Amino acid sequence: MTDDSRDSALAPVSRFMAAAFGRHSGLEGKGVDELRTLVAALTTALLEGHICIELSERQRQLAARSLLTAVGSRAPLVLSGTRLYFGRYFGYESELSEMLVNLAAADDSSADREFKEKSRATMDMDPHQQRAVNLALTKKFCIISGGPGTGKTTLIISIISQLLDRHGTDLRIALAAPTGKAALRMQESIKTQLHELTLEPALAARFPAQATTLHRLLGLGRRPGRTTSQRSDPLVHDVVVVDEASMVDLAMMWRLSHALKKDARLILLGDRDQLASVESGAVLADCIDSLPNNVARLKKSYRFNRSIARLAEKIKTGAADEAWKSVTGSDNSAVAVAPADWLNACIAEYRHFLSLAEETADPIHYDAVFKRFKRFRVLCALRKGPSGAEEINLRIEQALKTMKIRTDAEGWYSGKPVLITSNDYDLDLFNGDIGICLPDSASDGVLRLWFEGSDGSFKKILPSQVPLHEPGWALTIHKSQGSEFEEVVVVLPEIDNRVLCRELLYTAVTRARARLSLVAQEDIFKSSVEKKTLRHSGLADRLAG
């Protein structure tokens, strides 16, 4: 469930949960109605990304009288101070906090001054980067927080190099990310950096070959009722590196922490100013706020376009007027308000892509097709409505069909992109994966859907096999997390919406490496910058002690 699609689920789910809890509460009369109201509010809060709700003293006393409520222990409802939880999420929060506190306090006994000083000399680093490397080498739990282009990939290569040099070939390292797109980009970035850096070939050869999704790493969905996150079957890895950690929700982080073997090292990479996870919790932000001794914040961007970086900084700090001036007063073409015919310009861009796709019939050259598609994207704040991703995709598809492109009987055509919206473990496809429809020269040019693997290879499936999906010309900003493009067009609605917030805009803006066009009215843009998302939980307090 993502962005504005949550709204349709709030009322019926909240009513169902309220009725179910009311029937078994042991309360009577007005007390039952009041408890139902609390349960409905808690359900709504959970669907909106919160872990708990705050209660008044009167509400707390009412909840405590219910047969379904326990104080500080597992039950259908749990009271902890003034906070009310569903029992499952109280368990996630309390157990995760205990594990992270213990992990954060653990030092690497094998690290010494020579080891730390050697890491400094490996590459030319600023003080923030030096701190990040030293933390990762000396702590069992480390968070490296920074925006795009701040050197997180370079640091990970330095860290892994030092760990491999110290611990030898037996060291087992996992690279993971919340989505397939993020895992692929993580692997691509590391591969590119390894080619550019002057590492010894023997050392470079010992780097992990692939990045994977957290779902795949933990074995989720493979065997019903059992995952590798069980304590009896821990991960074999000595080091687990998770990129795009802001996207990891409370439940997934709990599963990951449970899966770590004793003495494993956990390194989280992320940008705390991006959107929090789609599901409940803001684990990365809570950890950064409460575990400062385990956090390194990267400040300088080495790759980001300066105009885009300035705009992102204004949005991040909530400076709405200055942010708008950064868009309208930019003295270069990197950041601008989109012209009135912006959609026609997007369609023209995609027509060029389709021409390339139609001319490319050999899978040997499909890498160029995928690279070309990654160059440009339309990002929408909403899924539905006249400016939502569904409508923009429809309009783009209708316009592209005027090119008289060749389609098969089911309407598939060469170059059609699809976004997977559900997990299919048999096909090894996951929510957020991008595929492109292209001919298969091994099957007389029959169209197949091709997906890029983190190792640079491609796998193909029949269009009839594809799981739930939607066109990939325009994405919601939520779905774009974990991706970067050379050029981005960001589309905001003409009227305000609860989805619009500072984190959403920051995430959208930082998807663009070189050029950003904004489709937005001034008042909507400014109000979005001024709205900061806060998620209620007790994790930060628990971590802080």
N, C-alpha and C positions, 0 to 999 in steps of 0.2 A: 504494500500500500504506500503510495507516494503522494506528495504535494497536495493539490486540490482534490484528488480522488478520495482523500480521507473524509471530506465533509459528508458524503453520501452514506458513510458507514457509522457516523457518530451516534445519531439518534437511535436507530434500531438496536445496535449492540448495547448501548448504555441502558436502554429500557429492558432488554433481555436480562442483562446482568443484575440490574436493580431488582427485577421481579424474582429471580432465582435466589438471591441472597435474602430478600425479604421473607420468603416462604420458610426459610430455615434459621431465621435469626433468633427465635425464642422471644422476640419482643411482641408487644401488642399495641393496638390502636395507633396513636400518633407516632409512637416510637418506631413502628415499622415503616411508616411513610418517610420519616426523617432519615432512617438508615438507608432506605432505597435512594433517597436524594443524594446521600453521601457516596453510595456505591456507583450511582450514575455519574457523579462528578469525577470519581476516581477512574472509572472506565474511560470517560471522555479525555481526561488528562493523560492517561496511558496512550491512547490513540494519537494524541497530539505530541507525544515524545517525552512526557514527564514520567517519573518513576513513582511519585507519591503526591499527595496533596497535604497542605497545611490545614490544621483544624483549630477552631476556637476551643476554649476550655469546655464550653457546653457541648460542642460536637464531640470532643474527645471522651467526655463522660458517657455520652449516648453510645458511641461505638464500643466502649469498654463493656457495656452491659450486654452486648450481643453474644450469643453462644458461639458465633463464628469468629470471634476476635480473641487474639492473644496479645500480651504485652511483651515485645522483644523476643518472641520465639515464633516458630513456624505454625501457621494456622491459615485458614482462608483469608482472613483479614488480620493485619498486624499493626499494632500501635507502637511507635518508637518516638518517645517525646511527644511533640505536637504533630508528627507526621503519620499519615495513614497509608498503608501499602496493601496490595494484594500479596499473599504469602509467597508466591513464587518469586516476585521481584524483590521482596525483602531478602529472600535467601540469596538471590544473585548478588545483591548489593553488599550484604554483610560478609558473605564468603569471599567475594572478589576483593573487597577492601582488606580483609585479613591477609589474603595471599599476596596482594601487591605491597602492603606494608612490610611483610617479611622479605619479599624479594628486593624491595627498595633498600632495605637495611643491609643486604648481603654484599660484601665486597669480593672481588676476585683475588684470592690469596696468591695467585701466581703472578699478579701484576707488580712491577717494581718501577723505580725511577728510570732505569735504563730503558725499559719498555715504553714508558710514557714519553720520554724525551725522543726516542727513535720515531715515534708516531708524528711528532711535531716536524721532524726534518723530512718526512716522506714527501710532503707537498707544501707549496706556499700557501699558508692559511692565515686568516685573520684571527684575532683573539677568540671570537665566538666559535669559530670552527675548531680551534685548538681545544677549547673546553669540551665541545661535543665529542671529539675523538677520545680525549682523556677520560671523560665520563663513561663512554661506551666500553673502554678497555678496562676500567677499574671497578665498574658497578655491574651487578647482575641485572639491573633494570635501569634503562636509560630512555629518555624521550628527547628527540631532536625535532624542534619545532621551527618551521620557517616557511615562507611563501615560495612561489615558483622562482627558480633560478638562483636560490640561495646556496646551492652546492650540496644538497643532501645526498645526491647520488655519488658525488666525488668523495664525500666523507665516508659513506658506506664502503666504498672500495678501499679506502685507507684503513678503515676499521677491520674489514675482513682480511686484508693483507696482513695486518699486524697479528690478528688472531691466528691465522694459518701459519705465519712464521713462528709464532710462539708455541702453538699446540700441535703442529704437524698435520700430516695427511689424514689422521684419524678424526679430525674435527668435522662434525656433521652440521651443516648450515642449511636452514630453510629460508627462502625468500617468499613472502606472501603479501597479498593485498585483498581487500574486501570483494572486488569484482574482477572479472576476466579482463576488462579493459585496463584497469589499474595494474594488474599483474603483468600484462603484456607490455605496458609502457615502462614499468619498473625494469623488466628484463631488457627491453630495447635500450633504455638509458644506460644501464650498466654495461651492456655489450658495446655501445658506442664509446663510452668512457674508457673501457679497457683497451680499445683500439688506439685511442688518443694518448694514453698514458704509457710511460716507459717502464712497465713492470717486467720482471724476469718472466720469460715464457713458462717456466716450470711453475711459478707462482700463479700466473694468470690461468693456467690450465686447471688449477685446483679450485677455482671459483665455482659456486653452484651453477649448474647448466641452465636451470629454468626457475622462473617465479611461478607461483601457483596461487589459486584463490584460497581463502581461509576455509571455505566449504570443502574443497578438495583435500587440503592439508589435514583437516580434522576428520575426514571420511564421513561427513554429514550426508545422510540420504542414501548411502550405499546399502546399509543393512538396517532395516527398521528396528528401532529400539536400542541400537547400539552404535556408538561412535568411538573414535580414537580418543575422545576427550575424557573417557573414563580413567580413573586413577590406576586401575589394574592394567591398562593398555596405553601407557603414555607415549608421546612422540619420542622418536629416537634422537632427535636433533639436540646438539649442544648449544646452538645459537638459533634463535628465531627472529627474523627481521620482518616487521610489518609496515608496509608503506600505506599512505592515505589513511592513517589510523583515526582521523576524525570521523570517518564513515563507519567505524566499528561500534555497534550498539552494545548495551550492557550485557545482554544474554550471550552474544558471540564472544565478548571479551572474557566472560565467566568461563565459557567452554574452552577458550584458548588457555587461560590460566590453569584450569584443571588438567589440561593435556600436557603441560610442560613437565618434563622429567626433573628429578631432583638435581639441583646445581645448574640447570639450564640458564642461559642468558637471553633476556627479552629486550629487543630494541624497537621502539615505536618511532616512526617518522610521520610527520603530519603538519598541518597548518591549522592552528586552533581557531583562526578567524573564518574558516570555511563553514559551510553548512554542517551541522551535526548529523549524526546518523539518521536514516529514515525511520528506523525503529527507535524504541525508547532509550533515553540516556544521552549523556554528553561526556563519555568516559575520558577522552583525551583532554578536554578542557578541565575537568575535575582533577585529573592527575597533575596537570601543569600547575594549577592553582595551589595544590596541597602538598606537592612533593618537589619543592624547588631545588633540593640538593641532587635531584636526579634528572634535572631538565637543563638543556642547552637551547638557547633561543638564537637563531641565525637572523641577522639584521640586513646584510647587504645582498642585493640581487645582482648576479653577474650576467644573466642571460635575458632578462626581461626588458622590453621596450620601456624607455624612461617615461614617456607620456602615460602609458598604461600603468606603470608602477606608481606614478604620482596619483593617478585617479584611484587606484586600489588603496593607497594609504589614506586618502581623504575619506573614502567610504568606510574603511576599517575604524577610523577614529570618530565617525559620525558627523563629520563636517559637511553637511548637506549643501550649503551654499557654495563652498569652495569646490566640492566635488562636481557640481553642475557647471561651474566655471571651467573646470578642467576639461569638460566635454565640449562646451560651446566655444570656449576661448582658446582651444588648442591651436598652436601655430604650425602644426604639421598635420599630415594626413593619417597619423597612427590612431587618433581618437577623434570621433566626430559623431554628431547626430546624423542618423541615416536620412537620406533624401526621401521625398514623398514616394518615389517609385522604387523603394528599396527591394520590394519583393521581385520586381522584374530583374534587378541586378543579381539577386540570388539565383533566380531561374537561369540567367545567362551563365553564371558560374557553374551550375550543375549541368548545363547543356555541354559545356566543354568537357566535363568529367564523363558524361555519357558517350561522347564521341570517342574518347580514349578507350572506354570500356568496350565499345562496339568494334574498335579496330584491333583489340587485343584478344587473340583466340588461343594463345598458348599459355598454359599454366606457368611456364618458366618466367613469363613476364608479369604475372599477376601481382608480384610485389610492387611494381610501379603503379598499378591500379589502386591498390590499397593506400599507398603513400599519397597519391593524388587526392583520394577521398578524404584523407586526414587533414588536408590543407585548410579546409573551409567548413564551417557549420553554422546553422541557425539554431539559436538557443532561446527557448521560450520560458517565461516565468510560470505559465500555467499549462495544464494539459488540455483543458476544454475551453470553449468560448471562441470568439472571433479572432483573438490573437494567441490562442493556445496551440500547442504542438500538433494536435489532431487536425485542426482546420488548416494550419500552414502546410502540413504534409499533403493534405488533400489538394490544396491549390497548386502546390508545386508539381504534384503528380499529374494533375489535369493539364497544366501548361506543358510539361515535358512530353506528354502524349501527342501534342501537335507536331512533334518532330517526326512523326510517322515511324517510330521505332518498331522493330520487329518483336512481336510478343507471341508466346505460345498459347495453347488453348486455355490455360488457366490464368493468363494475363501476366506471366512472368516475362521479364526482358533483361537483356544483358546490361549490367550496371545498376540494377535495382538494389538499393541497400535495405537491410532489415535490421531492426533492433530486437533482440530476444527479450521477452518480458516475463519468462518463467524459467525455472530450473528443470533441465532434463538430464538426469544422471546417466542414463543409458547412452545418450549421444554425447555426453560430456560438454553440454552447452548450458550456460548460466545466464540469469537475468543481467542484462547490460552488454552481453556479447554482440558484436556487430558482424554481420555477414553480407557478402555482395554476390549477386546472381551473375554468373559468368559461364560461358560454354566449356564443356569438357571435351578436349580434343581426343581423349581416349575412348569416348563414347559417341563418336560422329557428331560432335558439337552440341549434344543435348545439354540444356541448361541445368546447372547445379548451383547450390548455394555453397559458397566457399568461406571458410573461417580461418583466420590467421592464428597460428599457435605461437606461444612464447619463444619457441626455438627457431622461429622463422619459417617453419613448414606450413603447409595448408592442408586442411581436411575438407572434404566435400560431402554433402548430403543431397538427396532429392528434395526439391521444393515441397513435395507432399509429406516429407518427414519433419519439416520444421515445426518446433513447438510454438506456443503462443508468441506472437511477434507483432510489430507495427513498422511502418515505413521509417527509414533512418535519415531522411533529409533534414528534418527538424527534431531536436531533442528538447525535453524539459531540462532546465538547469540542474535539477536533482540528478537526472540520468547522465549528465555530462561530467559529473565528478569522477576524477581519475583519468580524465582526458585532457589533452592540449591540442590546439589547432593554430595554424599560422594566422588565420583571420576568422573572426567571429562576429555575427550579427546577433545582438541581444534584443529580444522583443518583450516589452512590458505591456500589461493591459491598459486600457484607457480609463478604467475605474479602479479604485483601490480594492485590494483583496488581502485577506488574512495571511496568505502565503508570502506576500511581499515583505522583505526585511533586509537589514544590512548584510547579513551573512549570505543571503541569496544573491544579492548584487555583487558582493565581493567574489563569490565563487564564480559567477558568470564572467566578470571582468578578467579574472586571473586564468581563464581558459585560453585567452588570446595571447600569443607570443609576439605578434608583429602589428596587427591592426584590429581595431575594435570599432564597430558601428552600433549606435544605440537607437532603438525605436522606442521612444518614451516621451511622455509629457512632463514638463518641469515639475509640476506639483506631485505627480505620482513618483517620480524619481526621488525627489527630496524626502517625501514622507517615508519611502522605503529605506533610505539611508538613516533616517532618524530612529527607525524601529529596530531595537536590538532584541534578539531572541534569548530568553532565559528559560532553562529547563530545570524543573524542581526535582531534586534528589537529595539524598543524605550522603552520597559517596564522598564528596569533598570534605565534609565534616569528619567522616570516619577515617579518611586517609590522613587528615591533619591531626587526628587524635583528640 
